[in-house]
């Protein structure tokens, strides 16, 4: 039987950077994953984005064109290329093309202000920007303040989703498709010399102070992609729906995972429950990721109260500990919920609530309670501890709080241009998450709070997550956030901000009484404020600091 060898592999099997390496070693990079799929699945539909459907052969040609065109425009290895785009074909292509030409990717949160975008572009020293045309208003007022930014590439994402195209920005240098036409579709050898080279600089959400640039490497991205393939159980027949922003931790490395296994990307520029259900039905979606907020939106927007997904659907959820009731409701619709936890500094997910087959026999509520735990380290990054201030492991009693620390294959290389912050984060040889957790007797961890979110009331520690979970059990509560507010007698007391479900009613007094039936009285909210919505990051993480800023205005210190 004759082996089929494509021109791609005829060229790349003898890549020059392998010179000097022993035959049992190659440089790890997620770009290898695209090469393999171009060899194995070239004619399979790889990307569905609105009215565009591309085979992997077509997608690969566009990636090589973009890499070639950026080089032709004068970009050099090591140059930073920023991407300010909603989920799109362009953002997906940039994840491969920028490192393909030796550049460093800088994904930018599309919900930031112009000033925050300016800071990231300036701090990263970005030489080029791929810009979603619908977001041009974010860049227009700051363009003149960015002399190092030499190239702005304007992209029309709206047209292929049936929306009117935005007017081309006057400050744009070239349209995206025109830039691709300048490049060559021929395969090219990426100029990687060290697998520890920086692949991407991902800026933290900036919930406190200036965002920090998290440096991730080719090696880390490759290993994290393999981790997602394993933990999400991706196979070539999978179809992954892009509800998670690609700009967030490089989309948890699913751009590389989905491509590497030869599955299909189904691209969605914004979270729209009706569109999500439509794509699940039409495109055979089998996987997606989303914060608990996204799951709540789907539960509220499902086609009917008894709706069930048409096929097995795996949902990875993170950003905030999901309420057991949310997990139970999604699983009742036929979803398999995989609860993961991590940070930008850990390439996104670092832990997973690894499931045990014997747990399937438990009642639904008990299964949901177990699944709400953060669990254990990913298969490729198992190094995880919960420690006290002296870096001693806390007992596995499910009660003693400590800080979650990690190290290993999915910890960042460091913060870009911030050695002091890097040293603090790596104190004691481990990455310090700033999250507080307990360790259960089976070794699974469960988050109880951020360090800054622990309320100390009359000398007693109160976990805000514990109070929030009690509130989530009330049938009228859609979302909630609990913070500590100043109190003359106790120093601090809990206050809850609550969003009620549409058409439901509950008074603050009723909610307080509800908590008092379920929690020690000192843990219960002393105040409840009903609100229309809660402040959130683009990934669904509730911004408690916004609530604290208001409640602690006029105080020199945030502790009493």
LINPEPE-V737052 format. One record per residue. N is the residue number from 1. RES is the residue in one small letter. PSI is psi in whole degrees, -180 to 180 (* if undefined). OMEGA is omega in radians with two decimals (999 if undefined). NEAR is the number of other ideal C-beta (glycine too) atoms within 10 Angstrom. Layout:
# LINPEPE-V737052
N | RES | PSI | OMEGA | NEAR
N | RES | PSI | OMEGA | NEAR
This chain:
# LINPEPE-V737052
1 | x | 129 | -3.10 | 3
2 | x | 133 | 3.12 | 4
3 | x | 132 | 3.12 | 4
4 | x | 122 | 3.10 | 8
5 | x | 121 | -3.09 | 10
6 | x | 159 | 3.04 | 15
7 | x | -32 | 3.12 | 9
8 | x | -51 | -3.07 | 19
9 | x | -27 | 3.02 | 15
10 | x | -37 | -3.12 | 10
11 | x | -43 | -2.93 | 13
12 | x | -17 | 3.11 | 19
13 | x | -24 | -3.12 | 10
14 | x | 36 | -3.08 | 10
15 | x | 139 | -3.04 | 15
16 | x | -28 | -3.10 | 9
17 | x | -7 | 3.05 | 16
18 | x | -13 | -3.14 | 15
19 | x | 130 | -3.13 | 7
20 | x | -14 | 3.10 | 6
21 | x | 144 | 3.08 | 10
22 | x | 159 | -3.07 | 7
23 | x | -12 | 3.14 | 6
24 | x | 14 | -3.10 | 5
25 | x | 139 | 2.98 | 9
26 | x | 162 | 3.14 | 13
27 | x | 126 | -3.09 | 20
28 | x | 128 | 3.08 | 19
29 | x | 144 | 3.12 | 23
30 | x | -14 | 3.09 | 26
31 | x | -26 | 3.06 | 25
32 | x | -30 | -3.09 | 19
33 | x | -38 | 3.07 | 24
34 | x | -43 | -3.12 | 26
35 | x | -43 | -3.12 | 21
36 | x | -43 | -3.13 | 15
37 | x | -35 | 3.06 | 23
38 | x | -27 | 3.10 | 25
39 | x | -38 | -3.00 | 16
40 | x | -41 | -3.03 | 14
41 | x | 49 | -3.03 | 19
42 | x | -30 | -3.04 | 17
43 | x | 8 | 3.09 | 9
44 | x | 144 | 3.06 | 14
45 | x | 119 | -3.08 | 17
46 | x | -29 | -3.07 | 25
47 | x | 130 | 3.00 | 23
48 | x | 117 | -3.12 | 22
49 | x | 98 | -3.09 | 22
50 | x | -126 | -3.12 | 17
51 | x | 11 | 3.11 | 9
52 | x | 135 | 3.07 | 13
53 | x | 122 | -3.09 | 13
54 | x | 136 | 2.94 | 19
55 | x | 165 | 3.09 | 16
56 | x | -30 | 3.07 | 23
57 | x | -44 | 3.12 | 17
58 | x | -42 | 3.11 | 17
59 | x | -47 | 3.13 | 23
60 | x | -40 | 3.12 | 24
61 | x | -39 | 3.13 | 19
62 | x | -37 | 3.08 | 21
63 | x | -47 | 3.14 | 28
64 | x | -36 | 3.08 | 25
65 | x | -45 | -3.12 | 21
66 | x | -44 | 3.11 | 26
67 | x | -45 | -3.14 | 26
68 | x | -42 | -3.11 | 20
69 | x | -39 | 3.09 | 22
70 | x | -40 | 3.06 | 28
71 | x | -40 | 3.14 | 20
72 | x | -25 | 3.10 | 13
73 | x | 7 | 3.02 | 17
74 | x | 4 | 3.12 | 11
75 | x | 143 | -3.07 | 21
76 | x | 160 | 3.03 | 12
77 | x | 135 | -3.10 | 15
78 | x | -19 | 3.10 | 12
79 | x | 145 | 3.12 | 21
80 | x | 133 | 3.11 | 25
81 | x | 114 | -3.11 | 26
82 | x | 151 | 3.09 | 27
83 | x | 117 | 3.07 | 28
84 | x | 85 | -3.03 | 26
85 | x | 147 | 2.89 | 28
86 | x | 172 | 3.06 | 22
87 | x | 128 | -3.01 | 26
88 | x | 165 | 3.02 | 27
89 | x | -40 | -3.11 | 22
90 | x | -45 | 3.13 | 26
91 | x | -39 | 3.13 | 29
92 | x | -45 | 3.13 | 28
93 | x | -38 | -3.14 | 26
94 | x | -32 | 3.12 | 30
95 | x | -26 | 3.10 | 27
96 | x | -41 | -3.00 | 25
97 | x | -38 | -3.11 | 27
98 | x | -52 | 3.06 | 28
99 | x | -25 | 3.11 | 26
100 | x | -35 | 3.10 | 26
101 | x | 6 | 3.08 | 23
102 | x | 4 | -3.10 | 19
103 | x | 176 | 3.11 | 27
104 | x | 123 | -3.11 | 24
105 | x | 139 | 3.06 | 25
106 | x | 89 | 3.10 | 27
107 | x | 140 | -3.10 | 27
108 | x | 134 | 3.10 | 26
109 | x | 125 | -3.05 | 21
110 | x | -8 | -3.12 | 22
111 | x | 9 | 3.11 | 15
112 | x | 164 | 3.04 | 22
113 | x | 168 | 3.10 | 10
114 | x | -41 | -3.12 | 15
115 | x | -39 | 3.11 | 11
116 | x | -39 | 3.07 | 18
117 | x | -44 | 3.12 | 22
118 | x | -45 | -3.12 | 19
119 | x | -44 | -3.12 | 17
120 | x | -44 | 3.12 | 22
121 | x | -41 | -3.13 | 24
122 | x | -46 | -3.09 | 15
123 | x | -40 | -3.14 | 19
124 | x | -18 | -3.06 | 20
125 | x | 36 | -3.09 | 17
126 | x | 133 | 3.10 | 25
127 | x | -22 | -3.13 | 22
128 | x | 155 | 3.14 | 24
129 | x | 125 | 2.98 | 26
130 | x | 118 | -2.91 | 28
131 | x | 125 | 2.97 | 24
132 | x | 123 | -3.08 | 25
133 | x | -31 | -3.13 | 20
134 | x | -11 | -3.11 | 18
135 | x | 13 | -3.08 | 21
136 | x | -29 | -3.12 | 20
137 | x | -21 | 3.08 | 10
138 | x | -29 | -3.03 | 21
139 | x | -30 | -3.06 | 25
140 | x | -47 | -3.09 | 14
141 | x | -11 | -3.09 | 12
142 | x | -4 | -3.03 | 18
143 | x | -41 | -3.10 | 18
144 | x | -16 | -3.13 | 8
145 | x | 11 | -3.06 | 12
146 | x | 73 | -3.08 | 17
147 | x | -25 | -3.14 | 7
148 | x | -16 | 3.14 | 12
149 | x | 105 | -3.01 | 22
150 | x | -21 | -3.02 | 15
151 | x | 125 | 3.04 | 19
152 | x | 120 | -3.11 | 20
153 | x | 122 | -3.05 | 25
154 | x | 132 | -3.09 | 24
155 | x | 137 | 3.06 | 26
156 | x | 104 | 3.13 | 18
157 | x | -29 | -3.01 | 25
158 | x | -38 | -2.98 | 18
159 | x | -41 | -3.07 | 14
160 | x | -5 | 3.05 | 16
161 | x | 15 | 3.05 | 17
162 | x | 9 | 3.12 | 8
163 | x | 160 | 3.13 | 13
164 | x | 136 | 3.14 | 7
165 | x | 142 | 3.09 | 12
166 | x | 155 | 3.07 | 18
167 | x | 137 | -3.12 | 8
168 | x | 134 | 3.14 | 12
169 | x | 135 | -3.11 | 17
170 | x | -25 | -3.10 | 9
171 | x | -3 | -3.14 | 14
172 | x | 143 | -3.13 | 20
173 | x | -30 | -3.08 | 16
174 | x | 150 | 3.03 | 16
175 | x | 151 | -3.03 | 15
176 | x | -50 | -3.09 | 25
177 | x | -33 | 3.08 | 14
178 | x | -38 | 3.10 | 12
179 | x | -43 | 3.12 | 22
180 | x | -36 | -3.14 | 22
181 | x | -22 | 3.10 | 11
182 | x | -20 | -3.03 | 14
183 | x | 173 | -3.14 | 23
184 | x | 139 | 3.09 | 14
185 | x | -3 | -3.09 | 15
186 | x | 140 | 3.12 | 12
187 | x | 144 | 3.13 | 19
188 | x | 154 | -3.13 | 17
189 | x | 123 | 3.13 | 14
190 | x | 142 | -2.99 | 21
191 | x | 45 | -3.10 | 18
192 | x | 130 | 3.09 | 20
193 | x | -19 | -3.07 | 11
194 | x | 123 | -3.09 | 11
195 | x | -12 | 3.06 | 19
196 | x | 5 | 3.05 | 14
197 | x | 150 | -3.12 | 20
198 | x | 126 | 3.09 | 22
199 | x | -40 | -3.01 | 28
200 | x | 150 | 2.99 | 27
201 | x | 114 | -3.06 | 26
202 | x | 120 | -3.07 | 26
203 | x | 134 | 3.12 | 24
204 | x | 162 | -3.04 | 19
205 | x | -12 | 3.03 | 19
206 | x | 37 | 3.14 | 16
207 | x | -21 | 3.02 | 16
208 | x | 126 | 3.09 | 10
209 | x | -166 | 3.14 | 9
210 | x | 145 | 3.05 | 13
211 | x | 147 | 3.08 | 21
212 | x | 143 | -3.11 | 23
213 | x | 109 | -3.11 | 24
214 | x | 120 | -3.13 | 24
215 | x | 124 | 3.07 | 23
216 | x | 153 | -2.98 | 27
217 | x | 166 | 3.05 | 21
218 | x | -45 | -3.13 | 23
219 | x | -47 | -3.14 | 19
220 | x | -40 | -3.14 | 28
221 | x | -41 | 3.12 | 28
222 | x | -48 | -3.10 | 24
223 | x | -37 | 3.11 | 21
224 | x | -36 | 3.07 | 30
225 | x | -43 | 3.09 | 27
226 | x | -39 | 3.10 | 22
227 | x | -42 | 3.13 | 25
228 | x | -38 | 3.09 | 29
229 | x | -42 | -3.09 | 21
230 | x | -52 | -3.02 | 14
231 | x | -32 | 3.10 | 20
232 | x | -10 | -3.11 | 28
233 | x | 49 | 3.06 | 14
234 | x | 142 | 3.06 | 22
235 | x | 167 | -3.12 | 12
236 | x | -26 | -3.13 | 12
237 | x | -3 | -3.10 | 11
238 | x | 153 | 3.00 | 20
239 | x | 118 | -3.03 | 20
240 | x | 123 | -3.13 | 28
241 | x | 129 | -3.07 | 25
242 | x | 80 | 2.97 | 27
243 | x | -28 | 3.06 | 24
244 | x | 135 | 3.11 | 27
245 | x | 134 | 3.07 | 25
246 | x | -24 | -3.14 | 25
247 | x | -12 | -3.08 | 25
248 | x | 108 | 3.14 | 22
249 | x | 44 | -3.11 | 27
250 | x | 40 | 3.14 | 25
251 | x | 34 | -3.11 | 25
252 | x | 22 | 3.08 | 25
253 | x | 18 | 3.00 | 29
254 | x | -24 | 2.99 | 30
255 | x | -39 | -3.11 | 25
256 | x | -37 | -3.11 | 27
257 | x | -50 | -3.11 | 27
258 | x | -44 | 3.12 | 29
259 | x | -44 | -3.06 | 30
260 | x | -35 | -3.13 | 23
261 | x | -9 | 3.13 | 23
262 | x | 23 | 3.08 | 21
263 | x | -175 | -3.07 | 25
264 | x | 132 | 3.01 | 24
265 | x | 126 | 3.01 | 24
266 | x | 111 | -2.92 | 26
267 | x | 135 | 3.14 | 24
268 | x | 118 | -3.06 | 22
269 | x | -22 | 3.11 | 23
270 | x | 155 | -3.13 | 11
271 | x | 114 | 3.14 | 19
272 | x | 107 | -3.05 | 14
273 | x | -43 | -3.11 | 15
274 | x | -39 | 3.12 | 10
275 | x | -36 | 3.11 | 16
276 | x | -48 | 3.14 | 22
277 | x | -36 | 3.12 | 18
278 | x | -45 | -3.13 | 13
279 | x | -35 | 3.07 | 21
280 | x | -42 | -3.13 | 20
281 | x | -47 | -2.97 | 13
282 | x | -36 | -3.00 | 10
283 | x | 8 | 3.09 | 16
284 | x | 36 | -3.08 | 14
285 | x | 135 | 3.14 | 26
286 | x | -17 | -3.06 | 24
287 | x | 145 | 2.85 | 25
288 | x | 165 | 3.11 | 26
289 | x | 149 | 3.11 | 28
290 | x | 147 | 3.04 | 24
291 | x | 161 | 3.07 | 24
292 | x | -31 | 3.09 | 23
293 | x | -41 | 3.12 | 22
294 | x | -41 | 3.13 | 21
295 | x | -40 | 3.11 | 23
296 | x | -42 | 3.10 | 22
297 | x | -41 | 3.14 | 18
298 | x | -40 | 3.11 | 24
299 | x | -38 | 3.13 | 18
300 | x | -30 | -3.03 | 11
301 | x | 12 | -3.11 | 14
302 | x | 151 | -3.06 | 18
303 | x | -32 | 3.12 | 11
304 | x | 159 | -3.11 | 6
305 | x | -28 | -3.11 | 5
306 | x | 20 | -3.11 | 8
307 | x | 140 | 3.00 | 15
308 | x | 145 | 3.13 | 12
309 | x | 146 | -3.03 | 18
310 | x | -11 | -3.14 | 12
311 | x | 167 | 3.09 | 12
312 | x | 132 | -3.06 | 11
313 | x | 122 | 3.12 | 19
314 | x | 127 | -3.11 | 19
315 | x | 117 | 3.03 | 24
316 | x | 127 | -3.10 | 22
317 | x | 145 | -3.13 | 27
318 | x | -161 | 3.13 | 28
319 | x | -40 | 3.04 | 24
320 | x | 148 | 3.13 | 20
321 | x | 121 | -3.11 | 20
322 | x | 142 | 3.08 | 24
323 | x | 138 | 3.09 | 23
324 | x | -34 | 3.13 | 20
325 | x | -36 | 3.11 | 19
326 | x | -44 | 3.11 | 20
327 | x | -47 | -3.11 | 26
328 | x | -41 | -3.12 | 20
329 | x | -40 | 3.12 | 19
330 | x | -40 | -3.14 | 24
331 | x | -29 | 3.07 | 16
332 | x | -23 | 3.07 | 14
333 | x | -4 | 3.10 | 16
334 | x | 11 | 3.13 | 13
335 | x | 149 | 2.94 | 20
336 | x | 110 | -3.09 | 18
337 | x | 126 | 3.04 | 23
338 | x | 112 | -3.08 | 22
339 | x | 121 | 3.14 | 25
340 | x | 165 | -3.11 | 22
341 | x | 142 | 3.07 | 27
342 | x | -166 | -3.11 | 26
343 | x | 170 | 3.04 | 22
344 | x | -37 | -3.10 | 20
345 | x | -11 | 3.10 | 28
346 | x | 32 | 3.11 | 29
347 | x | 29 | -3.02 | 30
348 | x | -132 | -3.03 | 29
349 | x | 133 | 3.01 | 28
350 | x | -28 | 3.14 | 31
351 | x | 160 | 3.09 | 27
352 | x | 142 | 3.05 | 23
353 | x | 80 | -3.08 | 21
354 | x | 127 | -2.98 | 14
355 | x | 147 | 3.06 | 16
356 | x | 134 | -3.06 | 10
357 | x | -36 | -3.09 | 6
358 | x | -18 | 3.11 | 7
359 | x | -18 | 3.14 | 11
360 | x | -25 | -3.09 | 8
361 | x | -7 | -3.12 | 8
362 | x | 158 | 3.05 | 13
363 | x | 155 | -3.05 | 9
364 | x | -44 | -3.11 | 13
365 | x | -38 | 3.12 | 11
366 | x | -40 | 3.07 | 13
367 | x | -42 | -3.13 | 19
368 | x | -37 | 3.12 | 23
369 | x | -43 | 3.11 | 15
370 | x | -40 | -3.08 | 20
371 | x | -17 | 3.12 | 21
372 | x | -10 | 3.09 | 23
373 | x | 154 | -3.13 | 21
374 | x | -28 | 2.93 | 23
375 | x | -131 | -2.99 | 25
376 | x | 170 | -3.14 | 17
377 | x | 150 | 3.04 | 24
378 | x | 160 | -3.05 | 28
379 | x | -30 | -3.13 | 12
380 | x | -2 | -3.06 | 18
381 | x | 67 | -3.01 | 23
382 | x | -3 | -3.01 | 13
383 | x | 106 | -3.00 | 15
384 | x | 132 | 3.13 | 25
385 | x | 162 | 2.96 | 19
386 | x | 120 | -2.94 | 23
387 | x | 160 | 3.05 | 16
388 | x | -171 | -3.07 | 12
389 | x | -24 | 3.14 | 7
390 | x | 14 | -3.14 | 6
391 | x | 27 | 3.04 | 15
392 | x | 140 | -3.14 | 10
393 | x | 135 | 3.10 | 13
394 | x | 155 | 3.11 | 18
395 | x | 149 | 3.14 | 13
396 | x | 68 | -3.07 | 16
397 | x | 1 | -3.13 | 10
398 | x | 10 | -3.08 | 14
399 | x | -38 | -3.03 | 11
400 | x | 122 | -3.13 | 14
401 | x | 144 | 3.01 | 17
402 | x | 174 | -3.14 | 22
403 | x | 138 | 3.08 | 19
404 | x | 125 | 3.07 | 26
405 | x | 148 | -3.10 | 24
406 | x | 162 | 2.94 | 22
407 | x | 173 | 3.05 | 17
408 | x | -153 | -2.90 | 18
409 | x | -16 | 3.11 | 22
410 | x | 42 | 2.95 | 26
411 | x | 140 | -3.08 | 23
412 | x | 161 | 3.03 | 25
413 | x | -27 | 3.13 | 18
414 | x | 180 | 3.09 | 19
415 | x | 133 | -3.10 | 23
416 | x | 127 | 3.10 | 22
417 | x | 39 | 3.13 | 14
418 | x | 74 | -3.10 | 16
419 | x | -34 | -3.12 | 9
420 | x | -47 | 3.12 | 8
421 | x | -35 | 3.09 | 15
422 | x | -45 | 3.14 | 19
423 | x | -40 | 3.11 | 11
424 | x | -43 | -3.10 | 11
425 | x | -30 | -3.07 | 21
426 | x | 19 | -3.12 | 18
427 | x | 132 | 3.13 | 11
428 | x | 9 | 3.09 | 11
429 | x | 11 | 3.10 | 8
430 | x | 154 | 3.03 | 20
431 | x | 128 | -3.11 | 23
432 | x | 118 | -3.05 | 18
433 | x | -27 | -3.00 | 23
434 | x | 6 | 3.11 | 15
435 | x | 143 | -3.14 | 21
436 | x | 138 | -3.07 | 21
437 | x | 168 | 2.95 | 25
438 | x | 161 | 3.04 | 21
439 | x | 124 | 3.12 | 23
440 | x | 162 | -3.12 | 16
441 | x | -27 | 3.12 | 9
442 | x | 4 | 3.10 | 12
443 | x | -5 | 3.12 | 10
444 | x | 138 | 3.09 | 19
445 | x | 157 | 3.06 | 26
446 | x | 122 | 3.14 | 19
447 | x | 141 | 3.04 | 21
448 | x | -24 | 3.12 | 21
449 | x | 166 | 2.82 | 21
450 | x | 150 | 3.09 | 16
451 | x | -44 | -3.06 | 12
452 | x | -10 | -3.10 | 16
453 | x | -5 | 3.07 | 21
454 | x | 132 | 3.10 | 17
455 | x | 126 | 3.08 | 24
456 | x | 105 | -3.04 | 14
457 | x | 112 | -3.12 | 19
458 | x | 32 | -3.13 | 12
459 | x | -5 | -3.14 | 8
460 | x | 136 | 3.07 | 11
461 | x | 133 | 3.10 | 13
462 | x | 126 | 3.07 | 25
463 | x | 121 | 3.13 | 20
464 | x | -32 | 3.14 | 24
465 | x | -37 | 3.11 | 19
466 | x | -42 | 3.12 | 16
467 | x | -42 | 3.14 | 24
468 | x | -39 | 3.13 | 23
469 | x | -36 | 3.08 | 20
470 | x | -44 | 3.13 | 23
471 | x | -37 | -3.13 | 26
472 | x | -18 | 3.11 | 18
473 | x | -17 | 3.12 | 14
474 | x | 132 | -3.05 | 20
475 | x | -17 | -3.11 | 9
476 | x | -7 | -3.03 | 17
477 | x | 123 | 3.06 | 22
478 | x | -51 | 3.12 | 18
479 | x | 156 | 3.10 | 22
480 | x | 159 | 3.05 | 25
481 | x | 137 | -3.12 | 24
482 | x | 133 | 3.07 | 30
483 | x | 167 | 3.01 | 24
484 | x | 137 | 3.07 | 26
485 | x | 156 | -3.08 | 19
486 | x | 145 | 3.13 | 16
487 | x | 133 | -3.07 | 16
488 | x | -38 | -3.07 | 7
489 | x | -49 | -2.99 | 7
490 | x | -4 | -3.07 | 18
491 | x | -63 | 3.07 | 15
492 | x | 148 | 3.03 | 21
493 | x | 155 | 3.14 | 21
494 | x | 141 | 2.96 | 27
495 | x | 137 | -3.13 | 22
496 | x | 137 | 3.00 | 26
497 | x | 123 | -2.94 | 22
498 | x | 132 | 2.97 | 24
499 | x | 123 | -3.13 | 17
500 | x | 154 | 3.08 | 18
501 | x | 147 | 3.13 | 16
502 | x | 131 | 3.11 | 7
503 | x | -3 | -3.13 | 6
504 | x | 161 | -3.08 | 11
505 | x | 139 | 3.02 | 9
506 | x | 140 | 3.12 | 18
507 | x | 158 | 3.05 | 11
508 | x | -40 | -3.13 | 14
509 | x | -39 | 3.12 | 9
510 | x | -40 | -3.11 | 12
511 | x | -38 | 3.08 | 23
512 | x | -46 | 3.12 | 16
513 | x | -38 | 3.11 | 11
514 | x | -44 | 3.12 | 21
515 | x | -38 | -3.10 | 22
516 | x | -21 | 3.06 | 14
517 | x | -12 | -3.00 | 9
518 | x | -15 | -3.06 | 15
519 | x | 159 | 2.94 | 18
520 | x | 141 | -2.99 | 11
521 | x | -31 | -3.12 | 7
522 | x | -17 | 3.13 | 15
523 | x | -16 | -3.00 | 21
524 | x | 149 | 3.11 | 23
525 | x | 136 | 3.03 | 29
526 | x | -22 | 3.08 | 15
527 | x | 148 | 3.01 | 14
528 | x | 127 | 3.08 | 23
529 | x | 123 | 3.09 | 12
530 | x | 128 | -3.07 | 14
531 | x | 160 | 3.12 | 15
532 | x | -34 | -3.11 | 6
533 | x | 165 | 3.10 | 9
534 | x | 144 | 3.10 | 18
535 | x | 136 | -3.06 | 16
536 | x | 157 | 2.95 | 19
537 | x | 175 | -3.12 | 19
538 | x | -20 | -3.12 | 15
539 | x | 9 | 3.06 | 23
540 | x | 5 | 3.14 | 22
541 | x | 125 | -3.12 | 18
542 | x | 131 | -3.10 | 24
543 | x | 85 | -3.10 | 17
544 | x | -25 | -3.12 | 20
545 | x | -30 | 3.10 | 18
546 | x | -42 | 3.12 | 14
547 | x | -40 | 3.14 | 20
548 | x | -39 | 3.13 | 17
549 | x | -41 | -3.11 | 12
550 | x | -44 | -3.04 | 10
551 | x | -26 | -3.10 | 16
552 | x | 13 | 3.13 | 19
553 | x | 133 | 3.13 | 7
554 | x | -8 | 3.11 | 5
555 | x | 138 | 3.11 | 10
556 | x | -33 | -3.12 | 5
557 | x | 154 | -3.12 | 7
558 | x | 12 | 3.06 | 14
559 | x | 147 | 3.12 | 13
560 | x | * | 999 | 16
